[in-house]
Structures are given as C-alpha cells and as structure tokens.
Amino acid sequence: MDEQSSAIDRAAHRALRAGLLLSFGFLAVGIAWTVALRALSGTPPPRQIVDSATGAIRGDAACLTIGLLLLMLTPALRLMALAVAYRSGGDPAKSRLAWIVLGLLAAGVGASLLARTTG
C-alpha cells in the first residue's frame, strides 16, 4: 500500500470514527436521560416528542434523534472525506465518483422526504 492510499484510508477512518463517537455520545445521553426521567417520575416519558403546549422538543428525545441522524449521516461524511482526500491526492476521477455517489444518496433521501410529505 502506498503513502497516498494510506492517507486516504486514514481520512476515511477518522470520518467514520468521529461520526460514530458523536452518534454514540448523543445516544448514550438520550438513553440515560430517558431512563432517569422514568426513574425519577416512576412513569415512562410521554410518547409525544414535542410538547403540545409550548412547541418545545423534549431534551431526551432531541438527543436520541440527533444521535440517530448522526449515525445515518456517517456514511455520507465518509464519502465526503474520501472525495476530498482523492482530490488532494491527485485522483480527480475517484473524487468525482465519490461526489456522484453522495449526490445519489442525497437524491434518494430527498425523494423519500418528498414522497412522505406529498403522500
């Protein structure tokens, strides 16, 4: 393995690790918060994520949601890291390919959100 491939592998590894650690942190805080709410009140937290009176999002639900979103976005972060690493490593064809795959991923997410709101 040459030095350029090693640098690209390290960049992808750092992106995956950062995404997973951030995701784990938010999920751990959200789970602990939910368990603490149940332990302190003796009842499970309400099923509604948004308080109907104030419109505020519950903190435990927000942490869990952020953690799950970060977990889902980690592959996209890896693709971005690879695209930048390939570009800086002098391989524009692989960089373009990574951006195309990222664009297809974004198009799929966008299409699913549109289908959900219109359907």
C-alpha positions as CSV (number, residue, x, y, z in Angstrom):
1,M,0.0,0.0,0.0
2,D,1.5,3.3,-1.0
3,E,1.5,6.5,1.1
4,Q,-1.4,8.1,-0.8
5,S,-3.7,5.1,-0.2
6,S,-2.7,5.0,3.4
7,A,-3.6,8.7,3.8
8,I,-6.9,8.2,2.2
9,D,-7.7,5.2,4.4
10,R,-6.8,7.3,7.5
11,A,-9.1,10.1,6.4
12,A,-12.0,7.7,5.8
13,H,-11.2,6.0,9.2
14,R,-11.2,9.4,11.0
15,A,-14.5,10.4,9.4
16,L,-16.2,7.1,10.4
17,R,-14.8,7.2,13.9
18,A,-15.8,10.8,14.5
19,G,-19.4,10.1,13.3
20,L,-19.7,7.0,15.4
21,L,-18.3,8.6,18.5
22,L,-20.6,11.7,18.2
23,S,-23.6,9.4,17.5
24,F,-22.8,7.2,20.4
25,G,-22.4,10.2,22.7
26,F,-25.8,11.6,21.8
27,L,-27.5,8.2,22.0
28,A,-25.9,7.5,25.4
29,V,-27.0,10.8,26.8
30,G,-30.5,10.4,25.4
31,I,-30.9,6.9,26.8
32,A,-29.6,7.9,30.2
33,W,-31.9,10.9,30.2
34,T,-34.9,8.8,29.3
35,V,-34.0,6.2,32.0
36,A,-33.5,9.0,34.6
37,L,-36.9,10.6,33.7
38,R,-38.6,7.2,34.2
39,A,-36.7,6.6,37.5
40,L,-37.5,10.0,38.9
41,S,-41.1,10.2,37.9
42,G,-42.0,6.5,38.2
43,T,-43.7,6.6,34.8
44,P,-42.4,6.4,31.3
45,P,-41.8,9.7,29.4
46,P,-44.6,10.8,27.2
47,R,-44.8,9.4,23.7
48,Q,-45.0,12.9,22.2
49,I,-41.6,14.3,21.2
50,V,-43.0,17.9,21.0
51,D,-44.8,19.5,23.9
52,S,-48.2,20.5,22.6
53,A,-48.5,23.4,24.9
54,T,-45.1,25.1,24.2
55,G,-44.0,23.5,21.0
56,A,-40.6,22.7,22.6
57,I,-38.9,19.4,21.8
58,R,-38.1,17.2,24.9
59,G,-34.4,17.1,25.6
60,D,-34.1,13.3,25.8
61,A,-35.9,12.9,22.5
62,A,-33.8,15.5,20.9
63,C,-30.6,13.7,22.0
64,L,-31.8,10.4,20.7
65,T,-32.9,12.0,17.4
66,I,-29.6,13.8,16.9
67,G,-27.7,10.5,17.7
68,L,-29.7,8.6,15.1
69,L,-29.3,11.3,12.5
70,L,-25.6,11.4,13.0
71,L,-25.4,7.6,12.8
72,M,-27.3,7.8,9.4
73,L,-25.1,10.6,8.1
74,T,-21.8,8.9,9.0
75,P,-21.6,7.1,5.6
76,A,-22.1,10.5,3.8
77,L,-19.4,12.0,6.0
78,R,-17.1,9.2,4.9
79,L,-17.9,9.8,1.2
80,M,-17.1,13.5,1.6
81,A,-13.8,12.7,3.3
82,L,-12.9,10.3,0.5
83,A,-13.8,12.8,-2.2
84,V,-11.6,15.5,-0.6
85,A,-8.8,13.0,0.0
86,Y,-8.9,11.7,-3.5
87,R,-8.9,15.3,-4.9
88,S,-6.0,16.4,-2.7
89,G,-4.2,13.1,-3.6
90,G,-4.3,13.9,-7.3
91,D,-7.1,11.4,-8.3
92,P,-9.9,13.6,-9.6
93,A,-11.8,10.7,-11.3
94,K,-12.3,8.9,-8.0
95,S,-13.1,12.2,-6.3
96,R,-15.9,12.9,-8.9
97,L,-17.2,9.3,-8.4
98,A,-17.4,9.8,-4.7
99,W,-19.3,13.1,-5.2
100,I,-21.7,11.4,-7.7
101,V,-22.4,8.6,-5.1
102,L,-23.0,11.3,-2.5
103,G,-25.4,13.1,-4.8
104,L,-27.3,9.9,-5.5
105,L,-27.6,9.3,-1.7
106,A,-28.9,12.9,-1.2
107,A,-31.3,12.5,-4.1
108,G,-32.7,9.3,-2.5
109,V,-33.1,11.0,0.8
110,G,-34.8,14.0,-0.8
111,A,-37.1,11.8,-2.8
112,S,-38.1,9.8,0.3
113,L,-38.8,13.1,2.1
114,L,-40.9,14.4,-0.8
115,A,-42.8,11.2,-1.0
116,R,-43.5,11.3,2.7
117,T,-44.8,14.9,2.6
118,T,-46.9,14.5,-0.5
119,G,-48.2,11.0,0.1
